[in-house]
Amino acid sequence: MRRIQPRLRAAGTRAPLRNNAASAFLRGSAAVVLLLLFATAPVGAALTPPQRTVLKAYLDALSHGRYAAAYALLSADERRYYGSVDHFMSVYTADRFALRSYTILGSETVRAGTVAVVSERVSFIDHAHERAAAVSAKVPYALVSGPGGTPVIRDPGHPWRAYAPAAFAGETGNVHASVRKISFFTGRVELIVNFQNYSATAVTLLPYGRSILRDASGHVYHPIATRLGSLTDKTLYTGLRLPSSGQYTGFLTFATPDRFTPLHLRLTIAPALADGADAPFSVELGPYAPPA
């Protein structure tokens, strides 16, 4: 998601699934980025009238779905990152994101600019459960000088485009996998994947073993395996055991070229081994053609 970073770890049976982050964390990556960008000694506080006007205009534009207006208030480097209003809008529509209300709580001026903290109430689609959800959280925004000294917004840490595929799925041996969201970042792409086991026996999935992502040119990309929870799903990395009728929603992040714009994608998830089986198998998903 754009603001709700979906570390969706939902495992087990058909009982209610767990969602470790959507209910507790609003745009945490943006907060980390802002802290790194503005980690200097404070030199003042309080938003100036022009800064408050620009921030309110940005938040009002988001709350009313006026993405072109919000995009125009971003800094030049942020607009270059997204590349277009359509890409900017996609990271909201992929999550059915809506800013329901907001309150500007305060700000801190540092040498690089000003960080404002906003309390927001938002709604979105929970990709683990495929149902509507809502959350309240404090969200940071940076205000920096634009052309002629006019304040502009920096709202970093998000994908530069994102989509919720209508059909990017596959099934082998009654093990079904479907991609519920694709997020494109600089140098990587993240796939939120739901796994369901419809067979009568348990199945063990080890997707960091031989899983690959392929594009229309036949190039192959591999999952990123690190100690960072934001890049590597620990449960999928160590091995996921799905009981009969069990399911799990997690994520796989693949290293890609910086501006990855595939014509279509195919995903192979492997290996998987059913209890009592002699040989592992793979699940093939796709092809999926991302919107231009």
Summary of the structure (lengths in Angstrom):
residues: 292
radius of gyration: 20.5
end to end distance: 18.9
largest distance: 69.9
contacts: 943
relative contact order: 0.17
helix: 20%
strand: 40%
